[in-house]
Amino acid sequence: MNLQEINQKLAFIAASHFDGVDTLESQGRDRLDWHEVHVCDIKQALLAAYMAGKKEGEKNQN
């Protein structure tokens, strides 16, 4: 998996778990770049990222 694919996966996870986060790229505006996020949403997003990495690692072992 290359860096572009990783960034796409992270952007998908962020958009899926954080309301109002449409991109992980800095947009140069506080109202677009700063978000209040509930800790449960952070935990779920981190778990999704962990599971995606685990799945990718298992795929590469075969």
C-alpha positions in Angstrom: 0.0 0.0 0.0 1.5 3.3 -1.0 1.2 6.7 0.8 -1.7 7.9 -1.5 -3.7 4.8 -0.7 -3.0 5.2 3.1 -4.1 8.9 2.9 -7.3 7.9 1.1 -8.0 5.3 3.7 -7.4 7.7 6.6 -9.6 10.4 4.9 -12.4 7.8 4.5 -12.1 6.8 8.2 -12.1 10.4 9.3 -15.2 11.3 7.2 -17.0 8.2 8.5 -16.4 8.9 12.1 -16.2 12.7 12.5 -19.1 14.9 11.4 -18.1 17.8 9.3 -14.6 16.5 8.5 -14.6 16.3 4.7 -10.8 16.3 4.2 -7.7 15.8 6.2 -5.9 18.5 4.1 -5.4 21.9 5.8 -7.8 24.4 4.3 -6.3 27.5 5.9 -9.4 28.5 7.8 -10.0 27.8 11.5 -13.7 26.9 11.0 -12.7 24.3 8.4 -9.5 22.9 10.1 -10.5 22.7 13.7 -13.3 20.3 14.9 -14.7 19.3 18.3 -14.7 15.5 18.4 -16.2 13.3 21.1 -13.7 10.8 22.6 -15.9 7.9 21.6 -15.6 8.9 18.0 -11.8 9.2 18.3 -11.7 5.7 19.8 -13.8 4.3 17.0 -11.7 6.0 14.3 -8.5 4.7 15.9 -9.9 1.2 16.1 -10.9 1.4 12.4 -7.4 2.5 11.5 -5.9 -0.2 13.6 -8.1 -2.9 12.0 -7.3 -1.6 8.5 -3.6 -1.8 9.2 -4.0 -5.3 10.7 -6.0 -6.4 7.6 -3.3 -5.0 5.3 -0.5 -6.7 7.3 -2.3 -10.1 7.1 -2.9 -9.6 3.4 0.9 -9.0 2.9 1.9 -12.1 4.8 0.0 -14.4 2.4 
